[in-house]
Amino acid sequence: MKRLLLVVLLLGIGVFAYLKLATNGFSARAEPTGVEKLLARTARAFAVSDSVKAMQNPAANTPEVLSQAQAHWADHCAGCHANNGSGDTEIGRNMYPRAPDMRQAATQKLTDGELFFIIENGIRLSGMPGWGGSAHSAEDSWKLVRFIRHLPQVSQEEEREMRKMNPRTPAEMQEEKEEEEFLNGENANEPHHEHHH
């Protein structure tokens, strides 16, 4: 049965590749086709063993763990997936395939083991990197699984908190500094004059 599925998968890839090249090439700006989505889901299903799918999350389901995972998400994941998990970021919208809306059933129906596997190993040809074996620990991955389960309930207050934890570019940091100086009554554009008596 697996051999037949593999043959069908390879045949599908060949037909798809021919059609894509014959029509408009492999632009990352296009929406993935239904065939691509099916092939990606099938490949992911083959990649994750039943024993991994059955893994239970050892991270406690506590406010402390959720808070730690929220901070980690804001600092490491939100650039692609957004603070609320929607995937609606400049990077997320321009990936191929687009970063998924992690609040939706396609992600939420995955088992904890599948989510852990994806965080640790990534998904080939999708832009999702594998974080296992880096400074990011397995414990961090399990905590992120807890936060992914929480994404459908993320409040506006939580999003405001996470915005403060999102990485900033030098231009954004300069803009924040100037804004703070303005609010404190300082005028950054005025030259500083020393008074001598």
Buried (B, 14 or more C-beta within 10 A) or exposed (E): EEEEEEEEBEEBBEEBEEEBEEEEEEEEEEEBEEBBEBBBEBBBEEBBEEEBBEBEBEBEEEEEBBBBBBBBBBEBBBBBBBBBBBBBBEBBEEBBBBBBBBBBEEBBEBBBBBBBBBBBBBBEEBBBEBBBEEEBEBEBBBBBBBBBBBBBEBEEEBBEBBEEBBEEEEEEEEEEEBEEEEEEEEEEEEEEEEEEE
